[in-house]
Amino acid sequence: MIYAVIMSGGLGSRFWPKSRKGLPKQFLKIIGQKTMIENTVDRISTIIPKENICVVTNQNYVGIIKKLLGIDNKNIFKEPLNKETASCIGLAAVKLLKRTLRLLW
């Protein structure tokens, strides 16, 4: 089974002044009428089924991700701490490995 993982836990500090802690760049409508994260899901969903698209984020952004994307709760991975890219990828890998192993047993 193939999964897509979208990293969406950024704090909004690198795209300042447009992006802020309360509204980081992934939730901005930079191009067109959709947010960056919505555009990403649209692109990915042409090759990966939506039920296999996962988002890694922090607790503060879970609500907006649910509202924007309509992704199942089991596909939203909450980072316990914001430790940047490597820990984000590691968290997603562990969660998806556990899910895959449950399917095999």
N, C-alpha and C positions, 0 to 999 in steps of 0.2 A: 504494500500500500504506500502511496506517495502522499506526503503532507507538504504544505507550504507554511512557513512560519514568518509572520510579520513582526518586526521589532517596533514597538510603539510605546516605549516608556520614557522617552525624552522629556526633559524638564523645560524646554523652551528657551534655553539660554544662548543657543548658537545662531538663531535667526532673528535676534532682537533688532529692531523694536517691534516688528510684526508679531513675533512669537513671544509668549510669556509663560510663566508657570501655570496659570489657569487655562491657557489656550496655546499649547505648543504647536509647532509647525505641521504635525501630522493631522491636525484638526482645522487647518486653515484652507480656505478656497483660493489657492494660488492660481490655478489654471481652470477656468470654466466654473460650473455651478456645483461641483462636488469637491469635498475635501481631499487632501492628498491620500489619506488612508482609504477613502472610498474608491478613488481612482486606482490605487494599488490592488484592492480586492477585485475590481472589475477586470483588470488586466490578468490577474492570476486565475480568476474563475473561468477563463477560456480554456485552460489546460488542466486545472485541478478542481475537482468538485468542491462546492462551497462547504460541505460538511467536513472536508479535509483541510480547511484553511484555519490556522491557529494564529492568535495574536498574543504576544507577550507584552505586558504593560504593568504599571504600578496600580495600586488600589485606587488612587485618585481618578483614574481615567476609565475604569471598568464601565461605569454608567454611560458615558458618552460613546464608548465603543459598542456597547449593546444597542444603543439607540441608533447610531449611524449604520452599523453593519448587520444587525440582526443575527449575529453569530451565536451559536449555542454556548451556554455557560461552560460546558466542558472543554471548549476550544479557546477559552480566555484564560491564559496562565498569568497569575499575579506574582510579580517579583516581590520577595520578602524585603529586599533591599535593592536600591539602585546602584549596581556595581558595574554598569556599562556592558559592552557587547559580549564579551566572553561568558560572563555569568548568565546573560540572557539566553544565549545559544545553549549553554549547558543545561539550564532549567528546562527549556523546550525539549532537548534531546532526552533527558531523563523521563519527563512526563510522557513523551510519545513512545519511548521504549517500554515503559510500564503498560501503556495502553495496548501496544502491539503484543506484548507477552500475554496479557489477559485474553486477547483474541485467539492466541494459539493454544491456550490451555482449555 
